[in-house]
Amino acid sequence: MATSDRRGTSLTEHCPSCADRTSHVVSVEIVTENDESSNAAFSREPYRVTQCERCGTQTKTRMNDA
């Protein structure tokens, strides 16, 4: 399950698929991680989501790992 800020922001970033700097829509999603413990319902983590506006490639990066 994920919730997100669908508004996003447009930024110019490197796209590994295009091998160039392109415009990306950037947003944050809160993801409930799949944990087998009884605390799974409380294991929500923020992820930075980018999507290239040229090719559509999407990447997710766990913000606590950045």
Backbone torsions as a table, in degrees:
resi	resn	phi	psi	omega
1	MET	NA	136.6	179.7
2	ALA	-141.1	142.8	170.4
3	THR	-117.2	151.9	-177.5
4	SER	-148.9	162.5	172.5
5	ASP	-92.5	97.2	-173.3
6	ARG	-72.4	-8.6	179.1
7	ARG	-64.7	-44.7	179.0
8	GLY	61.0	171.1	178.0
9	THR	-133.9	142.5	178.6
10	SER	-93.6	124.3	179.3
11	LEU	-133.2	154.8	174.2
12	THR	-94.1	121.3	-177.9
13	GLU	-141.1	165.3	176.5
14	HIS	-73.0	133.5	175.2
15	CYS	-109.7	120.2	-179.7
16	PRO	-64.6	-30.5	179.6
17	SER	-73.6	-42.2	-180.0
18	CYS	-82.0	-18.8	-175.6
19	ALA	55.8	40.9	-178.0
20	ASP	-156.9	165.1	173.3
21	ARG	-83.0	121.3	-177.9
22	THR	-132.8	168.5	177.2
23	SER	-75.2	132.2	178.8
24	HIS	-125.8	145.0	169.1
25	VAL	-91.1	126.2	-176.3
26	VAL	-117.8	132.3	178.1
27	SER	-144.6	175.5	178.0
28	VAL	-121.8	133.2	175.3
29	GLU	-117.3	141.6	171.8
30	ILE	-100.1	116.2	-174.0
31	VAL	-111.0	131.5	172.2
32	THR	-83.1	113.8	-175.8
33	GLU	-78.0	147.5	-178.2
34	ASN	-78.2	98.8	-177.5
35	ASP	-122.7	134.6	-176.9
36	GLU	-82.7	-4.0	179.8
37	SER	-80.0	170.0	-179.8
38	SER	-71.4	-10.9	179.1
39	ASN	-91.4	10.5	-176.4
40	ALA	-57.0	-36.2	-178.9
41	ALA	-65.4	-20.8	-178.4
42	PHE	-102.4	1.6	-177.6
43	SER	-93.2	76.8	178.8
44	ARG	-110.8	134.9	-176.7
45	GLU	-129.4	143.7	176.4
46	PRO	-81.5	137.3	176.1
47	TYR	-123.7	136.2	174.2
48	ARG	-89.6	122.6	-176.5
49	VAL	-113.5	127.3	176.1
50	THR	-122.3	142.5	176.1
51	GLN	-134.1	123.2	180.0
52	CYS	-67.9	130.0	179.8
53	GLU	-79.2	-12.0	178.1
54	ARG	-87.3	-52.9	-173.7
55	CYS	-109.4	-14.8	178.1
56	GLY	89.0	-0.6	179.2
57	THR	-60.7	132.1	-179.3
58	GLN	-115.7	137.2	174.9
59	THR	-126.8	146.0	175.9
60	LYS	-123.3	131.4	177.9
61	THR	-126.3	124.2	177.4
62	ARG	-66.8	121.2	-173.1
63	MET	-68.3	-27.8	178.5
64	ASN	-73.3	-13.6	177.8
65	ASP	-98.2	-8.4	-173.8
66	ALA	-70.3	NA	NA
